[in-house]
Amino acid sequence: MKKAIGLLETRGFTGLAIATDAMLKSASVELHKQVGIGGGFVTTVITGDVGSVKAAVEAGTEAAARVGEVVSSQVIASPHEDMEQMV
């Protein structure tokens, strides 16, 4: 079974920390990594089954929007096997 990938990007670490906490608590997903992009932009990458990743990204987006700025969120439901090397 392929794992879906969820990405959530915020401006500022506080929003990302709150979002990551909400994502991990809301569904059965794994934290893959957090990436500092620069200029205050930071991204959390999670993996899991498609439904869990979608639910987690939605929960994280809502949580981050309450305390900071959400820049972008994305769910890649069926990533190519080479994507794992990128993220």
Order of alpha helices (4+ residues) and beta strands (2+ residues): beta-alpha-beta-beta-alpha-beta-alpha
